[in-house]
Every structure is written in C-alpha cells, then in structure tokens.
Amino acid sequence: MAEFIPSRQVQALPANYFTSIDHRINSVVKQGIDVIHLHTGSPDQPTPKPIIQAMNKAAQLHENQGYPPAGGTATLKEAISEFYMREYGVSVDPETEVTVFDGATVAISALPQAMLNPGDVMLTTDPGYPLYFVCPHLAGAETYGIPVHAEDGFLPNYQTIPEKILQKSKLLMLNYPNNPTGAMATKEFFADTVAFSQAHHIPVVHDFAYAAFGFDGKRPLSFLQTPGAKEQGIEVYTLSKTYNMAGFRIGFAVGNASIIRALSQFHDIDHSDVPSAIQDAAAAALLGPQQSVQELCALYEHRRNVLVSGIRAIGWDVIAPQGSFFCWFKAPSGYTSETFADALLERAHVAVAPGAGFGTHGNQFVRAGLLESEERLKEAVIRIKASGILNETPVQN
Ligand SMILES: Cc1ncc(COP(=O)(O)O)c(C=O)c1O
C-alpha cells in the first residue's frame, strides 16, 4: 500500500490523549477482566420513546428527503426560540439568532475557525474540555487556559490573564456545569464575564452541554440570562445529554447575531446540514414532555450521592460535583492523575479519566463519570477499598 503524507495541519494536531487511555483500558478488558467504566462521557440511558417515534414519523415525510435548508429548518429554529423562552425567559429571533449543527463538537471545532486568525488566542479554563485546547490550532490560533481552583469554585479570575495573552485574545470559551469539574456558574460570575467581554471586545461562547443537570435544587443558569450577554456572545446547546440523543448528532447555538452568522456560514461549507428528520426529532424533544429530563437529572444526582458518600466512607476525602454527570476527585498525595488512574485500573479494575488530559491544572485529579448503574458504582467503591490503594503511600520512581 502506498503511504501518503497528510497535510501539515493534520500533522500538527496533537494526538488524542484519550485514545491511548482507551487502549490501556481495552487491553485489560481483553484479558476477560470486568472493568467498571467511569472514564467515559457517553450517556447510558435510552433516548425517550416519544422522540424516537417523532423521528420515525419524520423519516417517512417526502419534504424531509431533500437537502435540508442551511442553518436549520424553520420548524426547529422556532422550537429552539420557544424552548429558550420557556426554560430561561430569554428571547431569541429564530431567523437571525439561532443556528443548527450536527452536535456541539462541530460548533466547538468550527467557532475558532469562524472567529479567529493565525496568532490569535482563545481563552478558556484549565482544566477544561479537551477539544478547547485542540480546535484553535485549526485556525492557526492557540489556547490559553486560565487556571481554575476548587477554592474558587473552578471559576476563572480574568484579572490573572497575563497582559500579553490578553492583547491577543479574540474568543472566550466557557462551560458550566463544567466538564470535568462538575462546577456551576454563579450569576455574579456571568455578570463579570459580560463586563470582561465588553471591556476587551472579546466574544463569549458558553458551551451549555450539561444545561439540564444541576444538583441540590440548583438549576444551571443560561449565560444569556445575564443582562448584556446576548450582545456579547452565544450559547451552544447539545441534545446529546439532556435528551440522551448523542447518536443523533444534533446541537444548536443561540445569541449574538454576528457570531451566529459566522458559525452558520462556516458550518454550511464545512459540514453541510443536519438531516431534516433529525431536526424534527429535536423539535419534538424540545417542545414535548420534559418529565424524562427531570428524571434523568434525579438519576444522576442519586448516583452522585451513592458514589461520593461511598468514596468518603472508605476514607477518600472528595468534593461532590454541583452539576453535570462528572465527579472530579483529587488523587491521594503521592500520585499523579495518571499513576492513580493506572493503579485504579490495574488493581481495582475501575477505569477513570486522568485529569492531565484536561489541562496542566488537572494533573492532581481524576474524572469519574456517573454513567454506570447504582450497583456498579457501589461495586467500584468496594473494589477500591479492597485494593488497599487508599491506605498506601505510592513508591516514587
Ligand atoms: C463540554 C462538552 N461540550 C460538548 C460536548 C459534545 O457534545 P456533542 O455530543 O453535541 O458533540 C461534550 C461531550 O462530552 C462536552 O462534555
């Protein structure tokens, strides 16, 4: 077979950190060992039946069999506008302030290319969602991760950004409830963000992937609920988590019309458009009964309680996440995120994601997802206790 050399752009892309983790986990699974998978972020519950039924019906319609309109069908864009008003009291114009794409991943990859030039910087948090550190490279730009800490609720302090970085910063990417820390944004923080954006003319993108999952009676805030936010930025929403529709590949963005226009124009060329039947299913999800969403949030909260209380009871002092479906646990002293994840995998057969994959400030943490059943989470705690890992000081190499 002839070997062809990929473009310099592809060669410059960093290797996917989590692919090597998957290899390591798979090598243990291949030995016939039952591994408890707390490392992934793929929802384990089925898509609600009414959404599947809407999709089946929509697939039969002749009008859904041609090319879909650029930027989303009128039906879905109007449903999104209604959804934002119903859920957040935020008014968005379906024509100019809404666009539809095939999953939030695509928007995260497209936005730096739609808004940045070579040499520009995209600001985000460290730790943060790994794609935020990769996608700006596609535009010849770079990422600066503002360090965030547990004592500040994993919210960034914009005053700490070095002046040289600030001058080159042309986009700010945030995500609350946060992957990986499980932190939630406050009203004050979002107001601060609007002021920062206004002062430096930096557009804001809020990735609201875990919009539906806030615990202890606290509902996640939409960035667009903040006065002035719609003038400064957009919110990216995915149906992957709220409605367990990860396999449908559908998401949308709402907010500032100039950013929406750039994103839509780029997406239309780079990705084409989302199949109309899937857009109909998404509209049915947004406007249909929302009981399944409340039940899903309650399920994740219950699982969080089971895992966090179980882990604390065996002597590991961990923080409980406020939202999302991830726990961000500090590794016991003497371990890095990788050595601790390896020890858990090899000795307890529990797979977690090492925090180093989420930025340099993740290196003392591991991320555990709440996407296994209550029984499996309890079993994970039993296995960790039985392995004795928590009672040892690791040997330093
Ligand atoms: C913060 C964050 N944004 C975006 C995504 C991807 O969403 P989608 O499934 O719509 O591509 C994820 C998925 O894990 C995520 O955690």
Ligand as a Chemical Component Dictionary entry (heavy atoms), coordinates in Angstrom:
data_LIG
# 
_chem_comp.id                   LIG 
_chem_comp.type                 NON-POLYMER 
_chem_comp.pdbx_formal_charge   0 
_chem_comp.three_letter_code    LIG 
# 
loop_
_chem_comp_atom.comp_id 
_chem_comp_atom.atom_id 
_chem_comp_atom.alt_atom_id 
_chem_comp_atom.type_symbol 
_chem_comp_atom.charge 
_chem_comp_atom.model_Cartn_x 
_chem_comp_atom.model_Cartn_y 
_chem_comp_atom.model_Cartn_z 
_chem_comp_atom.pdbx_ordinal 
LIG C1 C1 C 0 -18.387 20.219 27.485 1  
LIG C2 C2 C 0 -18.833 19.426 26.312 2  
LIG N1 N1 N 0 -19.134 20.066 25.176 3  
LIG C3 C3 C 0 -19.526 19.392 24.086 4  
LIG C4 C4 C 0 -19.630 18.017 24.084 5  
LIG C5 C5 C 0 -20.009 17.297 22.825 6  
LIG O1 O1 O 0 -21.357 17.372 22.561 7  
LIG P1 P1 P 0 -21.996 16.711 21.244 8  
LIG O2 O2 O 0 -22.359 15.326 21.596 9  
LIG O3 O3 O 0 -23.162 17.559 20.932 10 
LIG O4 O4 O 0 -20.970 16.758 20.150 11 
LIG C6 C6 C 0 -19.338 17.312 25.239 12 
LIG C7 C7 C 0 -19.434 15.848 25.242 13 
LIG O5 O5 O 0 -18.897 15.146 26.026 14 
LIG C8 C8 C 0 -18.923 18.033 26.384 15 
LIG O6 O6 O 0 -18.612 17.409 27.517 16 
# 
loop_
_chem_comp_bond.comp_id 
_chem_comp_bond.atom_id_1 
_chem_comp_bond.atom_id_2 
_chem_comp_bond.value_order 
_chem_comp_bond.pdbx_ordinal 
LIG C1 C2 SING 1  
LIG C2 N1 SING 2  
LIG C2 C8 DOUB 3  
LIG N1 C3 DOUB 4  
LIG C3 C4 SING 5  
LIG C4 C5 SING 6  
LIG C4 C6 DOUB 7  
LIG C5 O1 SING 8  
LIG O1 P1 SING 9  
LIG P1 O2 DOUB 10 
LIG P1 O3 SING 11 
LIG P1 O4 SING 12 
LIG C6 C7 SING 13 
LIG C6 C8 SING 14 
LIG C7 O5 DOUB 15 
LIG C8 O6 SING 16 
# 
